[in-house]
Amino acid sequence: MNISGSLLSTKQMISFAAFAVLLSAGFSSRAQTASPPPEAQIKAALLAAPSEKQKDATVLGYNQKGELVELRKGTNEMVCLADDPNQKGFSVSCYHRELDPFMARGRELKKAGKASKEIFDTREQEAKSGKLKMPKQASTLFVYTAEDDQVNPETGEVKDGYLRYVVYIPYATAESTGLPLKPEAPAMPWIMHPGTHGAHIMISPPKEKATE
């Protein structure tokens, strides 16, 4: 899912197409693993949020049964999602609270065994009918990822993480925004799923070289 200076390959485009659905749906499960301490989950989840938003953000994480629960009640507009201990790799995210119905519905459908396309189609239908509330304004999602061996689950410390940005703007199009349908340079914003409930701007900065 990383953007180089050249055009995206077909494989990369498919990877991007699955990104938003996988993120909000919670990914597929592997063997049950004990959840890290709540304090560590909170610390790691907040790495995805802008620094000025971290102190007052709500944080969702996992209890020892693997259930998603509220670890900390916040007072600002951000909701942060801790890493799922039963998934390969490390991924945390923070998003505007107006996106919570969209994200929660994706997790619910994934838990019910729905595939990515069915999740997208269901939410598209529900958004059009008004059953699923989507933001009326642009709403941002931040995603912070790392390799498993760069994460200390007991402390919440992460090395060499990577931050990407997504701005949801339901029903926007390339024509209404002036954005391209694919990036042509590193970090170039582009629009994905144009004209649908899930339309969003993708911004993926080049990865920095890992430190020793």
N, C-alpha and C positions, 0 to 999 in steps of 0.2 A: 504493500500500500504506500510505498514511498515514491515521491515524484522526483525524477531526474530532469535534466535540462531538455531532454527530448520528449517527443510525444509519448503518451501512455500506450503500453502494449495492450492487446486484448485481455490478457490475463490480469493486468493491473486494473483495467476497467471493470472486469467482473468482480475483483476484490473490493473496489470502491462501492460497487452496486450492492454488495452484501453488508457493507459497513454499518449503515444506520440501523438496519433491521437487527443485525447481530448485537449491536450495542444495547439497544433498548429492550431486546428480547432476553438477554441474559446468557446467550451462547448455549451450546449443548454440554451436558454434564459428563464428568469422568468420575472416578472412584471418590467416595466421600472422604474429605480431609477435614481435620479439626480447624475451626476458625481461629485466626489470631486474636489476641486480646483486643477488646473494644478500643482502647486508647491507641493501639498501633494501627488499627483499621482507620480510625478517624484521622490520625496524622498522615497516613499514606493517601487517603482519599482527598484530602485538602490540597495535595500537590497539584491537582488539576485546576484548582481555582486561582483566579488572580489574587495577588497577595492582599489587597485591600478588602477582598470578599471572604477570606478564609475564617476570620474570627467569629463571624456571625452566621455562617452557612449551616443549614441542616445537613446531617450526614446519615445515610442509610448504609447498613452493613449486615453482617451475618452472625446469627447466634450459633450455639454448638449443635443445633439440629439442622443447620444449613439453611434456615429460614431467613428471608430478608426482613429486617426490623429497623426501626429508627434508633440509631445509637446516640444521636444528639439532636435536640430541637433547636433550630436556629431562629434568627429574627430578621434576616435579610431575604433577598429574592433568590438565593442560590440553593440548589439541592445537589449534594455530592454523593456519589455511589462508590462504595468501597470495592476492592477487588474480590472476586468470587474465588475462594480458596480451592474450589473444585474445577478450575479451569487452568489450562496450560498457559503460561505467560502471565504477566501482570498488567492489568488494565483498570484504571479508575477514571471517573468522569465527574464533571460538575455541569449542571445545566440550569437555565432559568426556570423558576417554579411554574411558569405558564406551560412548559413542556411536560410537566409531570403526568397529566392524563395520558398523553401520547406514549411516554416511556413506560408507564405502569401497564397500559393495555398491551404493549409489545411483550413485556415480561409474562403477563398472564397468558397470552396466546402461545408463547413459546413453552411455557410450563404445561400447557394442554397438549403439546406435541405437534403444533402446527409448524409447517415448513416456512421458509423465508417468504416465498411468493404469496402464500396464503395469508401470512401475517400482514404483508403490505396491502394486499387486495382487501382484506377485512377492514383494516384501518382506513383505507381510502373510502370504502362504502360508508363506514360509520361516520367519518368526518363530513362527507357530503350530506348525509342525512341529519347531521347535527347531534348525533348520539355521542360522538367523540369530539370533545372540545379542543380546538387547536388555537394557538396564539394568534391574535389579530395583528401583532407587530413582529418584527424580526426578533428572534430569541436565540441566544447563543448556547452552544454546547462546547465544553473543553474536554479533551481526552488525553490522558497521560499514560504512556505504556513503557514497559521495560521487560527485559528478560528475567526469568525466574531467579537466576543466579546473581542478579543485581539487587535483589530485594531481601531485607531482613524482616520476616513476618512478625517477629517478636517485638521489634522496636518501631516498625513502620518506616525505616530509613530505606531510601531507594537511590541507586547510583545510575548515572547515564540514562536517565529517562528521556522520553520524547513526547513533546506536547504538540497536538494538532488542534485545529479550530473548525467548528461547524456553525453556521448561522442558518437556522431554520426560518424560512420565509414562505409559508404555505401558498401554493398556487402561482408563485412567481415563475416567470419564463426568462429565456435568454433575451427575448425582445423587451420585456418590461424592466430588466435590470441592466442590460448591456453586457452581461457576462457571457463568456464562451461556454461551450458544452464539454470542454476538456482543457486542461492546462497545457500551455506551450512553453512554460519556463518554470523553474523552481519557485515554489510558494505562490504561483499565480492563482488567484481566486477563480473558481469556476462553479457552474450551477449543475446540480444533480437532481434527477427526478422532476424536471421542470413541468409546471402546469398541474402538479398533483399536491395532495395534502402534505406530502413529504418533501417538497421542494426545499433544497438547502444549498448554501454556499460552502464549498470545501476549500480549506486553506491548509496545506501540508508543507511546512518549512523543510528544507533539506536537513538531514540528520547530521549532527556533529560527530566527529570521530570519537570513539569511546576513549576514556582516560585509562591510564594504567592503574 
